[in-house]
C-alpha cells in the first residue's frame, strides 16, 4: 500500500494534467523531477544540485509541454533567475530569460515589468553616443554602449560587404542606431526609425 504522501503527490499530478493520458504516462518522470527539487531547495544545496533540478525540469517541460504545473514551476525559476541576473548587472542575460517567459505568456506582468526595467538599465545616453568614433570595432562599441537587447540587431550580407545594425533604447525615450560594415563602425544616428522587434515578444 502506498503511503498517504505518495497518494497525495499522484493526485496533485493528475489534477495538474487534467487527468489526461499524458498524465498517466509521465507520472514516473515527474516524480524524478520532484526528487531533484528536494535536493535543490535544501538549505545546504550546492549549485550543481540546483542546476540539475533546473535542467531536469526544462527537459520535462520540453517533452511534456501540456503539463501545466511543470510549466508554472519552470516559469517561476526563469523569472527568479532573470531577477538574479539583473541584480548582478547582467541585463542582456536577464532579458533572454524574461523574453523566454513572455513567449509562453505574453501578458505575464512580472515578465513585462522585468523586461522594461532591464531595457531602462540598458538605455544609452547622448554622451555615450557622442563618444563613438568611425572605425571602431564591434567589441569597442559593445564596451562603450553594452550589447544590444536580443532581437534589436539586423544583419545583411551583400556581395561586397556585411552590414550590421545595432539599436539601443535611449535614456529619455527614442531609439538610436549604430551601423557596421565588415565589423567596423561607419555611421550612427541618435534617432533611428527602424522597425524593431516588439520588446515583449522576441
N, C-alpha and C positions, 0 to 999 in steps of 0.2 A: 504493500500500500504506500502511495506517495505521501510525503509529508504535506501539511497544510500550506507551507510556504511554496512548495513546488506547484501545488494545485492553483494557488493564487497567481503565481507567475504565468502559468499556462492560460488562465482565464483572462488575464490582462492582455496577453499577446493575441488571443483570439478576438478580443474586443477591438484592439488596435487595428487588426487586419480585417475587421468586418466579417469574420467567420468564413473567409474565402478559402478555396482550395489551396491558394498560395500560403495561407497561414499554416495549414497542416504540413506543408512541405518545408517551411523554413523555421519551424519551432526549434529544432536542434541547433541550427546556425545562430538563431537569435540568443539562445542560452549561452553559446560560446562568446558572443559579443558581450553579454551581461557579465560573464566570467572575467573578461578583460577589464570591464568597468570597475569591478570590485577592487582590483589591484590598482587601477589608475586613480581612484578617488581616496585611497587610503592616505592618512597623514604622512606616512613615510614613503609614498610613491616616488619612484625615480622617473626622470624624464623619459627614459626608454619605455617604461610601462605606460605612461600617458600617451606616448606616440603610438605604441602598439594598439592601444584601445581606439585611438582616432583612426588609424589605418584599417583596423578590422571593421569598424563601424562604416567607414567610407566604402569599403568593398561590399559590405552587406547592402547598403543603400543602392549602390550601383547594380547589384544583382536583383534586388527586390525593391524597385522604386515606388511600388504602391504601399509599402509598409509605412503607414502614417507616423507611428511612434518613432521608428528609426529616423525618418526624415526630420521630425521635430527635434530629436536629440542631436542629430548631426548639425542641423541649422544653429542650435544653441552653441555648439562647440565652435562653429565657424565664426559666429558673432563675438564670442568671448576671445577667440584668437585674434580677430581683427582689432578689438579694443586694446588688447595687449600690445600688438604691433604698433598701433597708433601712439600708445603711451610711451613707446620706446623711440618714437620719431621715424619709424619705418612706414611712412604714409603710403608709398606706392604699393608695398606688400599688403598693407591693410586694405587698400582699395580693391585688390584682387579678391579678397575674401568677402567684402561687402557686396561686390558685384555678383559673386557666386550665389550668395543668399538671394539677391534680388532677381536673378534669373529664374529661380524657382518660385519666388514670392515677391512679385514686383511692388506690392504695396506694404511690405514689411516696414513698419515705422522706424524700428531701431536701425535697420539697414539703411534706410533713406537718410536718417539723421546722421548716421556714422559716415556715410559716403560724402555728404555735404560738408561735414566737419573736416574730413580728410582733404577735400578739394580746397577749402579755405586755407588750410595749412600749406598746401602746395601752390597757392596763388603767388604770382611773381609781381614784384614792384617795378615801377618805371625806372628806378635807379639801376636795377639789375639788368633790365633790357638795354639801357644806355651803355652798360659795361661790355656788351657783346662787340666782338671785332671780326671783321671779314677774314675768312681763312681758318677760323677756329675749328678744331675737330669736334666730333660729337661728344667725346669724353670731356673736352673743355667746357662745352655748353652745359652738359649734364652736371658738371661740378659747380657751375655758377647758378643754374636755374633749377637743378634737380631733373630727374627724368619725367617725361610727360605721363599723365594719367593713362592707364590702359584704355585703348580704344581711341586715343587722341593723337594718333600718328597716321601718316599716309606714306606709301612708298610706290614709286612708279619707275619702271625700268625702260629706258629708251636705248636705241642702238648706240648713241654716243655718250650716254651718261645715266647714272642712277640718281633720281631726285627723291628727296625725303622731306616731309613736312612734319614739324612738331608743334603742337598747340598747347597753350597754357591759359588757365583762368588767371585774370589779372586781379590784383588787390583793388578792391573798389568796384569790380564788375568788368564785364567785357572779356574778350579773348585776344591773346597775342599769338603771333605765328613766327616761327623761325624755320629757315629753309636751307637745305644742304644739297650740294651737288658732289657726288662721289665722296661723301663723308665729310665735306668741308663746308662751313657756313658761308653762304654767298648773299643772303638777304634776311631781313627781319622786319616785321611790321607790328606796330603797337595795337592796331585794331584790325583783326582778321575777321572776315565774313565767311569763313569756311563753314561748311555744314558738318558739324561734329556728331559723333555718336552720342545718343542720349546717355547722360551720366548714370542713370539708374538701370539701364538695360544691357550694357555691354560688359 
